[in-house]
Amino acid sequence: MMRIAVLASGTGTNLQALLDDVHGRDGIAIVAVASNRADAVALQRAADAGVATGVFPAQEYSGRDARDLAIADWLAERDAELIVLAGYMQLLSADFLARFPNRVINVHPALLPAFPGIHAVEQALDYGVKVFGVTVHFVDAGVDSGPVILQRSIELPDARDPEQVRGRLRPLEHALLPEAVQLIARGAVSFDPSNPRRVVVDR
């Protein structure tokens, strides 16, 4: 059984996709959901599924490092093996990532390395792209700079409105993130020895 923990800051639609598509299937269990916000709808989604929840507001800690240490300890107590960022709007410290080496993944609403960071959809619209997409990647110390696991694209040549684009991307996120988790749980994801940035997916 691969034990999954999810970090989320908002409504938790990607968390719900994981709960619906992978939780309790194929040797995968979501064992913990943590948030930096007590009002995150994601926490209620987790509670409704019987998953342990934790809240770690920034103002209760001396800084990001202290908060991330507390989250890491809480996840370790629950034997989390893979950490999934599903709309978690906080950067993670290097010490946190060192606790879970190559075991933290994120879903991002752009085709990385283009348009990293916040407001990715707005960045893409401002640039005038015709193809949008979603990336699932490993998290490193940079901003959306870790090795790419999976990507999927959609042509939206006449897109103008960020919310409409996000609405078209959401189904891609809801499909791609569970797929990445399933592949990792199966041991089908590895790194190319000749290029550690290249992720090899054995389907």
C-alpha contacts under 8 A as a table, 3 or more apart, distances in Angstrom:
res1	aa1	res2	aa2	distance
1	M	27	G	4.36
1	M	28	I	5.40
1	M	29	A	6.77
2	M	27	G	6.04
2	M	28	I	4.85
2	M	29	A	6.23
2	M	81	E	6.53
2	M	82	L	7.68
2	M	185	A	6.15
3	R	28	I	6.19
3	R	29	A	5.13
3	R	30	I	5.93
3	R	31	V	6.05
3	R	79	D	6.88
3	R	80	A	5.10
3	R	81	E	5.33
3	R	82	L	6.63
4	I	28	I	7.16
4	I	29	A	5.91
4	I	30	I	4.54
4	I	31	V	5.83
4	I	32	A	7.09
4	I	80	A	5.53
4	I	81	E	5.99
4	I	82	L	4.99
4	I	83	I	6.04
4	I	84	V	7.24
5	A	30	I	5.77
5	A	31	V	5.81
5	A	32	A	4.74
5	A	33	V	5.72
5	A	34	A	7.84
5	A	75	L	7.07
5	A	80	A	5.74
5	A	81	E	7.59
5	A	82	L	6.27
5	A	83	I	4.91
5	A	84	V	6.14
6	V	15	L	7.20
6	V	30	I	7.52
6	V	32	A	6.37
6	V	33	V	4.74
6	V	34	A	6.42
6	V	83	I	5.76
6	V	84	V	4.69
6	V	85	L	5.84
6	V	86	A	6.63
7	L	33	V	5.74
7	L	34	A	4.93
7	L	35	S	5.67
7	L	83	I	7.38
7	L	84	V	6.25
7	L	85	L	4.94
7	L	86	A	6.04
7	L	87	G	7.52
7	L	88	Y	5.63
8	A	12	G	6.36
8	A	15	L	7.69
8	A	33	V	7.35
8	A	34	A	6.48
8	A	35	S	5.21
8	A	36	N	7.68
8	A	40	A	7.64
8	A	42	A	6.45
8	A	85	L	6.30
8	A	86	A	5.19
8	A	87	G	5.10
8	A	88	Y	4.21
8	A	89	M	7.46
9	S	12	G	7.47
9	S	35	S	5.39
9	S	36	N	6.11
9	S	37	R	6.05
9	S	40	A	5.72
9	S	42	A	7.25
9	S	86	A	7.95
9	S	87	G	5.87
9	S	88	Y	4.73
9	S	89	M	5.95
10	G	37	R	7.88
10	G	40	A	4.80
10	G	41	V	5.97
10	G	42	A	6.11
10	G	87	G	6.52
10	G	88	Y	7.46
11	T	40	A	6.05
11	T	41	V	4.55
11	T	42	A	5.16
12	G	15	L	4.90
12	G	16	Q	6.16
12	G	40	A	7.72
12	G	41	V	6.22
12	G	42	A	4.11
12	G	43	L	7.87
12	G	45	R	7.26
12	G	86	A	7.02
12	G	87	G	7.06
13	T	16	Q	4.94
13	T	17	A	6.31
13	T	42	A	7.51
13	T	174	H	7.67
14	N	17	A	4.98
14	N	18	L	6.39
14	N	86	A	5.71
14	N	87	G	7.45
14	N	173	E	6.95
14	N	174	H	5.63
14	N	177	L	7.53
15	L	18	L	5.06
15	L	19	L	6.18
15	L	42	A	6.88
15	L	45	R	7.88
15	L	86	A	6.24
16	Q	19	L	4.90
16	Q	20	D	5.99
16	Q	42	A	7.95
16	Q	45	R	6.87
17	A	20	D	5.08
17	A	21	D	5.86
17	A	174	H	5.41
17	A	175	A	7.63
17	A	178	P	6.98
18	L	21	D	5.20
18	L	22	V	5.35
18	L	23	H	6.29
18	L	174	H	7.75
18	L	177	L	7.49
18	L	178	P	5.50
19	L	22	V	6.00
19	L	23	H	4.84
19	L	30	I	7.38
19	L	49	A	7.63
20	D	23	H	6.54
21	D	25	R	7.71
21	D	178	P	6.52
22	V	25	R	5.24
22	V	26	D	7.24
22	V	28	I	6.29
22	V	29	A	7.48
22	V	178	P	6.37
22	V	181	V	7.89
22	V	182	Q	7.11
23	H	28	I	5.72
23	H	29	A	4.90
23	H	30	I	5.69
24	G	27	G	6.70
24	G	28	I	5.54
24	G	29	A	5.14
24	G	30	I	7.71
25	R	28	I	5.54
25	R	29	A	7.40
26	D	182	Q	7.70
27	G	185	A	7.60
28	I	182	Q	7.82
28	I	185	A	7.03
30	I	33	V	7.87
30	I	51	V	6.92
31	V	51	V	5.76
31	V	52	A	6.38
31	V	78	R	6.93
31	V	80	A	7.12
32	A	51	V	5.76
32	A	52	A	4.83
32	A	53	T	5.74
32	A	54	G	7.74
32	A	75	L	7.11
32	A	78	R	7.21
32	A	80	A	7.71
33	V	42	A	7.99
33	V	43	L	6.80
33	V	46	A	6.53
33	V	51	V	6.99
33	V	52	A	6.28
33	V	53	T	4.84
33	V	54	G	6.46
34	A	43	L	7.37
34	A	53	T	5.56
34	A	54	G	4.62
34	A	55	V	5.71
34	A	56	F	7.34
34	A	71	I	7.64
35	S	38	A	7.02
35	S	40	A	7.04
35	S	43	L	7.32
35	S	54	G	6.48
35	S	55	V	5.06
35	S	56	F	6.12
35	S	57	P	7.77
35	S	88	Y	7.49
36	N	55	V	5.71
36	N	56	F	4.74
36	N	57	P	4.65
36	N	58	A	6.71
37	R	40	A	5.43
37	R	55	V	6.38
37	R	56	F	7.03
37	R	57	P	5.90
38	A	43	L	7.81
38	A	55	V	5.80
38	A	56	F	7.95
38	A	57	P	7.42
39	D	43	L	7.80
40	A	43	L	5.78
40	A	44	Q	7.59
41	V	44	Q	5.33
41	V	45	R	6.49
42	A	45	R	5.01
42	A	46	A	6.26
43	L	46	A	5.11
43	L	47	A	6.16
43	L	53	T	6.26
44	Q	47	A	4.95
44	Q	48	D	6.00
45	R	48	D	5.18
45	R	49	A	6.46
46	A	49	A	5.11
46	A	50	G	6.33
46	A	51	V	5.05
46	A	52	A	7.07
46	A	53	T	6.85
47	A	50	G	4.96
47	A	51	V	5.40
47	A	52	A	6.69
47	A	53	T	6.86
48	D	51	V	7.52
56	F	60	E	7.42
56	F	67	R	6.76
56	F	70	A	7.91
56	F	71	I	7.12
57	P	60	E	5.75
57	P	61	Y	7.58
57	P	67	R	7.88
58	A	61	Y	5.70
58	A	63	G	7.07
58	A	64	R	7.01
58	A	67	R	6.57
59	Q	62	S	7.53
60	E	67	R	7.96
61	Y	64	R	7.40
61	Y	66	A	6.00
61	Y	67	R	5.56
62	S	66	A	6.16
62	S	67	R	7.55
63	G	66	A	5.46
63	G	67	R	6.34
64	R	67	R	5.09
64	R	68	D	5.96
64	R	92	L	7.89
64	R	93	S	7.10
65	D	68	D	5.15
65	D	69	L	6.06
65	D	93	S	6.05
65	D	95	D	7.47
65	D	96	F	7.98
66	A	69	L	5.10
66	A	70	A	6.34
67	R	70	A	5.16
67	R	71	I	6.35
68	D	71	I	5.00
68	D	72	A	6.01
68	D	92	L	6.78
68	D	93	S	6.63
68	D	95	D	7.99
68	D	96	F	5.98
69	L	72	A	5.05
69	L	73	D	6.10
69	L	95	D	7.57
69	L	96	F	6.39
70	A	73	D	5.16
70	A	74	W	6.18
71	I	74	W	5.06
71	I	75	L	6.15
72	A	75	L	5.14
72	A	76	A	6.01
72	A	96	F	6.19
72	A	99	R	7.22
73	D	76	A	5.04
73	D	77	E	6.16
74	W	77	E	5.20
74	W	78	R	6.71
75	L	78	R	5.18
75	L	79	D	6.46
75	L	80	A	5.57
76	A	79	D	4.85
76	A	80	A	5.78
77	E	80	A	7.75
80	A	83	I	7.04
81	E	100	F	7.73
81	E	103	R	6.90
82	L	100	F	7.68
82	L	103	R	4.91
82	L	104	V	6.03
82	L	105	I	7.83
83	I	100	F	7.83
83	I	103	R	6.04
83	I	104	V	4.61
83	I	105	I	6.36
84	V	104	V	5.86
84	V	105	I	5.08
84	V	106	N	5.96
85	L	88	Y	5.44
85	L	104	V	7.37
85	L	105	I	6.07
85	L	106	N	4.67
85	L	107	V	6.80
86	A	106	N	6.47
86	A	107	V	6.34
87	G	107	V	7.52
91	L	143	V	7.72
92	L	96	F	6.39
92	L	97	L	7.04
92	L	141	A	7.68
93	S	96	F	5.26
93	S	97	L	6.53
93	S	141	A	7.22
94	A	97	L	5.12
94	A	98	A	6.10
94	A	140	D	7.94
94	A	141	A	5.84
95	D	98	A	4.99
95	D	99	R	6.47
96	F	99	R	5.27
96	F	100	F	6.91
97	L	100	F	5.23
97	L	101	P	5.86
97	L	102	N	7.95
97	L	104	V	7.21
97	L	139	V	7.84
97	L	140	D	7.11
97	L	141	A	7.63
98	A	101	P	5.27
100	F	103	R	5.17
100	F	104	V	6.60
101	P	104	V	7.26
102	N	138	F	6.57
102	N	139	V	7.50
103	R	138	F	7.42
104	V	138	F	5.86
104	V	139	V	5.56
105	I	136	V	6.87
105	I	137	H	5.52
105	I	138	F	4.36
105	I	139	V	5.37
106	N	136	V	5.59
106	N	137	H	5.52
106	N	138	F	6.35
106	N	139	V	6.39
107	V	134	V	7.09
107	V	135	T	5.73
107	V	136	V	4.45
107	V	137	H	6.61
107	V	173	E	6.98
107	V	177	L	6.61
108	H	111	L	7.91
108	H	112	L	7.97
108	H	116	P	7.98
108	H	134	V	5.73
108	H	135	T	5.23
108	H	136	V	6.36
108	H	144	D	7.64
109	P	120	A	6.45
109	P	121	V	6.77
109	P	133	G	6.16
109	P	134	V	4.58
109	P	135	T	6.55
109	P	166	R	7.70
109	P	169	L	6.96
109	P	173	E	7.66
110	A	114	A	6.78
110	A	115	F	6.26
110	A	116	P	7.39
110	A	120	A	6.22
110	A	121	V	6.88
110	A	124	A	7.82
110	A	132	F	6.21
110	A	133	G	4.86
110	A	134	V	4.81
110	A	135	T	6.18
111	L	114	A	5.75
111	L	115	F	7.39
111	L	132	F	6.76
111	L	133	G	5.15
111	L	134	V	5.57
111	L	135	T	5.64
111	L	151	Q	6.80
111	L	152	R	7.77
111	L	153	S	7.44
112	L	115	F	6.47
112	L	116	P	6.53
112	L	135	T	6.38
112	L	144	D	7.52
112	L	145	S	7.83
112	L	148	V	7.77
113	P	116	P	6.49
113	P	144	D	7.67
113	P	145	S	6.90
115	F	120	A	5.19
115	F	121	V	7.81
115	F	123	Q	6.14
115	F	124	A	6.52
116	P	120	A	6.15
116	P	143	V	6.61
116	P	144	D	5.44
116	P	145	S	7.58
117	G	120	A	6.29
117	G	143	V	6.01
117	G	144	D	6.33
119	H	122	E	5.22
119	H	123	Q	6.14
120	A	123	Q	5.01
120	A	124	A	6.23
121	V	124	A	5.08
121	V	125	L	6.21
121	V	162	P	6.06
121	V	165	V	7.22
121	V	166	R	7.21
122	E	125	L	5.06
122	E	126	D	6.05
122	E	162	P	6.03
123	Q	126	D	5.16
123	Q	127	Y	6.21
124	A	127	Y	5.07
124	A	128	G	6.29
124	A	129	V	5.85
124	A	132	F	7.57
125	L	128	G	5.01
125	L	129	V	6.25
125	L	159	A	7.41
125	L	160	R	6.61
125	L	162	P	7.47
129	V	132	F	7.15
129	V	157	P	7.47
130	K	155	E	5.97
130	K	156	L	5.45
130	K	157	P	4.27
130	K	158	D	7.35
130	K	159	A	7.68
131	V	153	S	6.59
131	V	154	I	5.69
131	V	155	E	4.40
131	V	156	L	5.76
131	V	157	P	6.83
132	F	153	S	5.61
132	F	154	I	5.45
132	F	155	E	6.29
132	F	156	L	6.81
132	F	169	L	7.85
133	G	151	Q	7.13
133	G	152	R	5.52
133	G	153	S	3.98
133	G	154	I	5.81
133	G	169	L	6.58
133	G	172	L	7.78
134	V	151	Q	5.62
134	V	152	R	5.48
134	V	153	S	6.44
134	V	169	L	6.92
134	V	172	L	6.65
134	V	173	E	6.29
134	V	176	L	7.94
135	T	148	V	6.92
135	T	149	I	7.50
135	T	150	L	5.85
135	T	151	Q	4.47
135	T	152	R	6.78
136	V	148	V	6.23
136	V	149	I	5.55
136	V	150	L	5.24
136	V	151	Q	6.38
136	V	176	L	7.15
136	V	177	L	6.50
136	V	180	A	7.22
137	H	144	D	7.77
137	H	146	G	5.95
137	H	147	P	5.55
137	H	148	V	4.25
137	H	149	I	4.95
137	H	150	L	6.93
138	F	146	G	4.97
138	F	147	P	5.38
138	F	148	V	6.46
138	F	149	I	6.99
139	V	142	G	7.78
139	V	144	D	6.81
139	V	145	S	7.14
139	V	146	G	4.89
139	V	147	P	7.52
140	D	143	V	7.66
140	D	144	D	7.68
140	D	145	S	6.59
140	D	146	G	4.98
141	A	145	S	7.87
141	A	146	G	7.94
142	G	145	S	5.31
142	G	146	G	7.17
143	V	146	G	7.96
146	G	197	R	7.66
147	P	197	R	5.04
147	P	198	R	6.43
147	P	199	V	6.55
148	V	151	Q	7.52
148	V	197	R	7.70
148	V	198	R	7.27
148	V	199	V	6.44
149	I	180	A	7.18
149	I	189	V	7.85
149	I	199	V	5.80
149	I	200	V	7.80
149	I	201	V	7.46
150	L	176	L	7.13
150	L	180	A	6.95
151	Q	176	L	7.59
152	R	172	L	6.93
152	R	176	L	7.58
154	I	169	L	7.86
156	L	159	A	5.44
156	L	165	V	7.96
159	A	164	Q	7.75
159	A	165	V	6.79
160	R	165	V	7.96
161	D	164	Q	5.39
161	D	165	V	6.41
162	P	165	V	5.09
162	P	166	R	6.14
163	E	166	R	5.02
163	E	167	G	6.09
164	Q	167	G	5.01
164	Q	168	R	6.39
165	V	168	R	5.11
165	V	169	L	6.19
166	R	169	L	4.96
166	R	170	R	5.97
167	G	170	R	5.34
167	G	171	P	7.68
168	R	171	P	6.61
168	R	172	L	7.69
169	L	172	L	5.25
169	L	173	E	6.41
170	R	173	E	5.05
170	R	174	H	6.17
171	P	174	H	4.96
171	P	175	A	6.22
172	L	175	A	5.22
172	L	176	L	5.90
173	E	176	L	5.16
173	E	177	L	5.86
174	H	177	L	5.99
174	H	178	P	6.87
175	A	178	P	5.95
175	A	179	E	6.34
176	L	179	E	5.06
176	L	180	A	6.18
177	L	180	A	5.17
177	L	181	V	6.34
178	P	181	V	5.06
178	P	182	Q	6.14
179	E	182	Q	5.12
179	E	183	L	6.19
180	A	183	L	5.11
180	A	184	I	6.20
181	V	184	I	5.18
181	V	185	A	6.08
182	Q	185	A	5.07
182	Q	186	R	6.21
183	L	186	R	5.14
183	L	187	G	6.39
183	L	188	A	5.12
183	L	189	V	6.21
183	L	201	V	7.64
183	L	203	R	7.72
184	I	187	G	5.10
184	I	188	A	5.70
184	I	189	V	5.34
185	A	188	A	7.51
187	G	190	S	7.65
188	A	200	V	7.95
188	A	201	V	5.65
188	A	202	D	4.88
188	A	203	R	6.67
189	V	199	V	6.82
189	V	200	V	5.75
189	V	201	V	4.76
189	V	202	D	6.46
190	S	199	V	5.78
190	S	200	V	5.15
190	S	201	V	6.64
191	F	195	N	7.47
191	F	196	P	5.62
191	F	197	R	7.20
191	F	198	R	5.93
191	F	199	V	4.64
191	F	200	V	5.56
192	D	195	N	5.25
192	D	196	P	5.61
192	D	197	R	7.53
192	D	198	R	5.57
192	D	199	V	6.15
192	D	200	V	6.13
193	P	196	P	6.01
195	N	198	R	5.54
196	P	199	V	7.37
